[in-house]
Amino acid sequence: MTSKIKAGIIGGAGYTGGEMIRLLTNHPQVELIFIHSTSNAGNNVHAVHQDLYGTDLKFSDTTTDEIDVLFLCVGHGDAKKYLEKNEIAEHIKVIDLSQDFRLSRNTEFKGRSFVYGLPELKKDKIKSAKNIANPGCFATAIELGLLPLAKSNRLGDVYTTGITGSTGAGQSLSSTSHFSWRQNNIQAYKTLTHQHINEINESLASLSDKTAAVHFVPWRGDFARGIFITSQFKCSLSLEETVELFKDFYKDAPFVKISDEPVFLKQVVNTNNCFISIEKVQDTVVVHSIIDNLVKGASGQAVQNMNIVFGLEETAGLKLKANYF
């Protein structure tokens, strides 16, 4: 492809919208045509995303069909509302970052059929897809830590904990996203009832003849970005066999790295990577998987999906350095 992909963003003022702007403006094969925000129309983008100071980007309350791909960086339920109220030209690919179209019962909407956009699971279907339902952040991190075992039918009861940064709660203020509440504090929430569980179960079931039961306890963390997942389950494989299983499953996945050393969040923050480390104690396997919730857990994965859909190098625009220091 010689001409640049023309992209539009709906919901450009939030955290995922801001991350999408940063990624697309630096993507070598993308031209960002509009950044839609009703509440900020006419304002400079850097008035909201101050790290973009020096750019001449502005928010708009209008859109155009003169684009190739539309990113819906809106809240859960709002993507469906947007598509109900607005006619999107047939040629435009839609990549939705909400949870509206992720589950199999919700993939068909107004003549559009959505494919679940976890590249490490659905790459072949993504290549020919017109519409993508981007996975959830917790779901991405948990699934990447379990998919190789699901494919080999080795998952039964899985006990998972995960801690996420404050940006996972969105940009709107709440009592649990304030600095004074988060500082020196953690809290479990939505114990065993998190909205991503059904999404996770569907992905695991798509690979396995054996039903896995994922018991998930999420935590709010005292940091801004990142997700750290720990999943444990009984497994007869040796540690060496388990590691080899993961390396083989992800051999063609450019963003998934299997580490022989303990992993930590600073390795992945500001990147589209997922780092995985594996331990075994007696008959229990423990898988640690880490991502940046705004990149691999949201906007970065959306760009990765765009790259696949348009036949670009999968890593285009996503060769990012971690904020290690």
Salt bridges, closest charged atoms under 4 A:
GLU19 OE1 - ARG22 NH1 2.94
GLU19 OE2 - ARG225 NH2 2.83
ASP51 OD2 - ARG22 NE 2.44
ASP78 OD1 - LYS81 NZ 4.00
GLU87 OE2 - LYS110 NZ 3.30
GLU90 OE2 - LYS130 NZ 3.27
GLU120 OE2 - LYS296 NZ 2.90
ASP124 OD1 - LYS127 NZ 3.91
ASP157 OD1 - HIS215 NE2 3.05
GLU199 OE1 - ARG102 NH1 3.48
ASP248 OD1 - LYS251 NZ 3.88
ASP260 OD1 - LYS247 NZ 3.97
GLU279 OE2 - HIS288 NE2 2.68
ASP283 OD1 - LYS234 NZ 3.31
ASP292 OD2 - ARG225 NH2 3.00
GLU313 OE2 - LYS319 NZ 3.35
GLU314 OE1 - LYS123 NZ 2.70
